[in-house]
């Protein structure tokens, strides 16, 4: 099972009881497929930055759950079919963020592959902070220059370069 977070924006015209009913359906779906529903945070009524389905406000709710990917795909399908749902987003949470981090060694079991633990290997165990520091120190390859998506954009880039005193690849160099 994996940790997920689901944000749902309901129509503000719904009653509180209707919102609870829709949420109960989602939570029951997760339970019926072997998942474990987590906390439910009602953020309440919020104004949108732009209109969504001709609405300027929505009622936000954030759900947490531990479930299989197939279960969450079904949750996403059900939310997409609901008329009362203006928008929804299902996000898989990283294990460390969701609080499901495993210790580097367990009693009675073999040590994890991440380090030696405290059982005589002599190597220090890797903590999540050490792993993040090593990942941050890894060089990231440089991004390639952006390629214009259309011929019109390419022409605009060529004209911008010509205005800046650069010769475009399509034009011959100017004679002095």
HUPETA-V288345 format. One record per pair of residues at least 4 apart in sequence whose C-alpha atoms are under 6 Angstrom apart, sorted by the first residue. I is the first residue (numbers start at 0). J is the second residue. D is the distance in whole Angstrom. If there is no record, write none. Layout:
i;j;d
I;J;D
I;J;D
//
This chain:
i;j;d
0;65;6
0;66;5
0;67;5
1;65;5
1;66;5
2;64;6
2;65;4
2;92;5
3;63;6
3;64;5
3;65;6
3;90;6
3;91;4
3;92;5
4;62;6
4;63;5
4;89;6
4;90;5
5;61;6
5;62;5
5;88;6
5;89;4
6;60;6
6;61;4
6;87;5
6;88;5
7;59;6
7;60;5
7;87;4
8;57;6
8;58;5
8;59;5
8;84;6
8;85;6
8;86;5
9;57;6
9;58;5
9;83;6
9;84;5
9;85;6
10;57;5
10;83;6
11;57;5
11;58;6
19;23;6
23;27;6
27;31;6
29;34;5
30;34;5
30;35;6
34;65;6
34;66;4
35;64;6
35;65;5
36;64;4
37;63;5
37;64;5
38;62;6
38;63;5
39;61;6
39;62;5
40;60;6
40;61;5
41;60;5
42;59;5
42;60;6
43;58;5
43;59;5
44;57;6
44;58;4
45;56;6
45;57;6
46;55;6
46;56;4
47;55;5
47;56;5
50;54;5
50;55;5
94;99;5
94;100;6
95;99;6
95;100;5
103;111;6
104;110;5
104;111;6
104;116;5
114;124;4
114;125;6
115;120;5
115;122;6
115;124;5
116;124;5
125;129;6
147;152;6
147;153;5
157;167;5
160;165;5
161;165;5
161;166;5
//
